[in-house]
Amino acid sequence: MPVAKNLALVYAIDMTHLPQRQLGTSDIFITPVGIGTAPLASTPDWNIYWGPQDEREAIRAIQTAVDLGINWIDTAPFYGWGRGERIVGQAIQGRRDQVCIFTKCGTLRNEQGQWYESLKPASIRREVESSLRNLQIETIDLYQFHDPDPDTPIEESWATVQDLIAEGKVRYAGLSNHTIDLMERAAAIAPITSNQHQYSLLYQKEAGQIFPYSQQHNIAVLAWSPLASGFLVDDFALENLDADDFRHRHWPTQSERHDRLQEVRGKLLTIAHTHNRTLRELAIAWVLAHPAVTGAIIGIRNQQEARQIADGLDWQLAETTKQAIEELLEIWNQT
């Protein structure tokens, strides 16, 4: 079996000529993978701790990915409670014309440090001003509702974002983790450019209904966590993580899943290595093969990960490979 860390040397991607895909019906065209900023926003006072993160290294990681041709960044004020947006703002100085900025609103922190959802019009307006300051930009290319707010009618929230578009503070609006019912209600007010959903080899719960609906209505799907928070990277090992890293408690490690996870990872690694590829490449290629998926959000924390961000873009999975993966996923999805 080939050594995983050397497999990326076999296939060289021309990063200066990456393909691009239209974001819904907008005039934005994005590379198939974008820069995810949740991991690099890691800070101990955030509920989703990824371990220590050097801010200078985070900035260099973003700049490296942009310089290599990745043309969009997905962030949120939720990530590190503003740290992610502030890092992005510093990283894109002098590069704003090379990259589209996607951020979100709706997830806030209470006095106890726990998060809650608010998409009230006044709250959205406060958040957009804060994000513009953090990001050091005048206009957000894509503004997304991070999660549903059960206490505010989505019609009110969506109308507020349309006002922000009219005011020039936002170019396009999208949703994240919303149901078809909420999408239909929003679409009755104004078109939806995109929606984000978790999607990976280890998680496909929303693909059955929401993805076909999105295709039918020309709504771009942005897949978050396509590498399953690192569980689909070749050398991933829980024992190497910081003791407080949230992934020690993450759903793939739950007792009833842990043994099955090791089995599935091993078989996926075998499939990847049979093709002289890495598990990372297999995971990205598989997500992007879904016809509803416009882009995959790849979290990065350092320059090495930035240089790997486009791994798998040149791999068109053969039908026999897809079939082998699907058979394996049937076993995983039984857990």
C-alpha positions, 0 to 999 in steps of 0.5 A: 500500500502506498504511503499516504503522505506521499500520494499527493505528489502523484497528481499535481493540480494547476491551481492557477486555472481551477474550474468555477461553478455558478453560485445559484442564479447569482453572478458569482462564480466560485471554485469547487472548494472554499476556505472554511474558517471555523477551525482557525477561529479556535479559542478556549472560550468558544464552545467548539474548541479545536485546540490552540491556534496561532493567529499569524499562522491562521492569516498565512493559511488564508493568504496561501489558499487565496494566492493559490486560486481559491476565490471564496471564504466562508466564515461567521461571527459565531466562529470564535465569537468574532475571531474568525471574521477578524482573522479573515479581515486581516488576511484579505488586506490587499486581496479583496478583489481576489476573493468573495466573502461569505458570512452569516448571522443569527447565532449569538452568545448569552451571558452564560457563554452559551449560544442561541438563535436570533434572526429578529430584524434589529439583531440582523442589522446589528450583526451585519454592521459588526461583521462589516467592521470585523471583515474590514469590507464595505459589502458582504458577497453572501449573507447567510442565516446560520440556523433557524430561529424558532421565535421569529417568522422567517418572512420578517428576517428574509425581508430584512436581508433584502433591505440590506441588499438594496442598501448595498451592504449585502450582495446576495443572501442564503440559508444554512441548516434550514428545512424545505418548509422554511426555504419555501417561506423565504423564497416567497419573499425573495430568491434564495441564492444558496443553502449550506448543509452538512455533507460528507462520507460520514453524514448524508441526512439532508441529501435525500430531500433538500438537495433535490429541492435545491437543484429544482429551484436553482439554489446552490448547495454549499457542503460544510464539514466534508472532511467530517471535522478531520475524521476523513483525513489520513493521519487523523488520530484522537490521541494527537488532539488537545485534551479539550478538543471538542472532537473527543466528544463529537458524534463519530466517537460515540461508543456505539459508533467508534468501532464502526468508524475505525472499520469504515475509515480503514476500508475507505483508506484502502479504496483511496490508496488503491487509486494512489490517492489520499482519504482526503482526496476521496472525501472531497471528490465524493462530495463534489460528485453530487450534482446538487453540490456547488462548493465544499467548505474545507477548514484549514488551520495552517499553510500545509492544510491550505496547500492541500485544500484543492486535493481531489478536484481532479478526480472523477470517481469511476462508477465502480469506485462509487459503488464500492463506496456506497456499499460501504456507506450502507454499513456505516449508516446502519449505526 
